């Protein structure tokens, strides 16, 4: 499938979302398969945009909700592990989230100690492979397990999508990527216990743990977790749409700190019940052999690792679910573990497992604290691959109009909804001579007037089109300098201006609107190719008929000692300068001409009506640390692409403000200062 998610360069914060579901703008990580598309399974998908509360009760008092998609208890009458007491009243829907709330339970009937009253939710419909199940989850900030998982009706097969212990030291910095194959009598449990099954997530570690990260001082954060169950012996785990771990026949691939590790089990050991399980090393983790590593995931490499293994299944090494006698996967081999084939319920809950109750019982204060005792689920979505084309329902631009200054370039981008549809986007300018646009949405404005740009998505059966109207600025005046001969002096001042003097034969100033002369300052390489462009405004100028000109040019949003680098080349329209001296505390940066001639072209460059506020953002892309400079005292706001505000500060004119965005994760963020908007990419 050819996924399309063209990210928005600028954002209008007043735009009302037209998306059908909360997840529409969240890309699906896995491909549906060659020639296939993802199709939403609405009977098990929900964005919880409604309100629901329930009275206290047990399994017999359970109630359906969400148009019959869910009920508010476990999938049988068992009321929970350890010291957990599942109760129907601990489930609610608040108009935006499914909420599981925990509280103290004074009963000592389990383990001889007081327990935890908690909520549990089960789907009324089951899922089976091939299927992709995903959820946006904000775990509770407490020493209990927050869980989103799949379980067969007979409790034999389980795939865990998220099982996190947000308030438990060490455990709170990992997510447990796991599954279980059970024998019920005598009870025996297999789950992967290799080192990599405890998976580190950088933003979680940086925040100090799941609880701190998700609670976020009340502005809850969500982690998107999913599993792509491809077949009985093959599934993939995704975090925030990124593939992180794959279970395949006899081998495991896990992405650890950017490197894919391909491993398989060393040996099996018979346990006390007579079943074979992977042998653990002295540290308690399962002993594995590392087949190889790679910088990018390779399914062929994982297959090779499985073929090179000792033949021990990573799905069900003890064959608890039986052998593949009927060759259910069609690979021609029947002497191997059958794998997972049962239909599975979707279950969401919190619980106090036995080991937690023994070692990490939450305090009464924590259990009563809303800052700690709630797990929230923004949405659950389920897709199955289909050969039917999933039609585009909408192409969305963040704005339907913008001003493009003559001669400038602007990058437009479109979002195709739903992101599962697999459309491509094409671009077209409807006004020849005003604007041109390439296949990536880069618009070049080459004249005056209005230019309509069309973004079209086409999925083979349906076309959806949206328009943006480009208001191109006309040429409003010009300054003609005849036979320029020499740039006699030029300096960058600490307040962000350029003082210059040049010689020429004659000068003629032609202005239409009296707004003064404006320039573009371009940073260039020695060949003259533009590296980046800054806006410069003529503050004052004097043109003498005797063949000289002096003036002061204001660089909007530029602090020369911070933004201009010694050895770099700069061009004022056609004037090249090289910085030759920049003292650390220097008030003036001296520049010399790199060419003899200077050509000054005035208010006619079509950039007269730039925003009154300008900002510089660097480096871009960034690893997390971002420097921001504004030309005005103003409010600074930073948003995610879905409009979540992550920073709200004040910024002083021409003072560098340093922001660390790494804690919010990789992606594209929108920086807004008054009417100035910039995009920053965090890698």
Buried (B, 14 or more C-beta within 10 A) or exposed (E): BEBBBBBBBBBBEEBEEEBEBBBBBBBBBBBBBEEBBBBBBEBBBBBBBEEBEBEEBBBEBBBEBBEEBBBBBBBEEEBBBBBBBBBBBBBBBBEBBBBBBBBBBEEEEBBEBBBBBBBBBBBBBBBBBBBBBBBBBBBBBBBBBBBBBBBBEEBBBBBBBBBBBBBBEEBBBBBBBBBBBBBEEEEBEBBBBBBBBBBEBBBBBBBEBBBBBBBBEEEBBBBBBBBBBBBBBBBBBBBBBEBBBBBBBBBBBBBBEEEBBBBBBBEBEEEEEEBBBBBBEEEEBBBBBEBBEBEEBBEEBBBBBBEBBEBBBBBBBBBBBEEBEEEBBEEEEEEBBBBBBBEBBBBBBBBBBBEBBEEBBBEEEBBEBEEBBBBBBBBBBBBBBEEEBBBBBBBBBBBEEBBBBBBBBBBBBBBBBBBBBBBEBBBEBBBEEBBBBEEEBBBBBBBBBEBBBBBBBBBEEBBBEBBBBBBBBEBBBBBBBEEBBBBBBBBBBBEBBBBBBBBBEEBEBEBEEEBBBBBBBBBBEEEEEEEEBBBBBBEEBEBEEEBBBBBBBBBBBBBBBBBBEEEBBBBBBBBBBBBEEBEEEEEBBBBBBBBEBBBBBBBBBBBBBBBEBBBBBBEBEBEBEBBBBBBBEBEBBBBBBEBEEBBEEEBEBBEBBEBBBBBBBBBBBBBBBBEBBBBBEBE
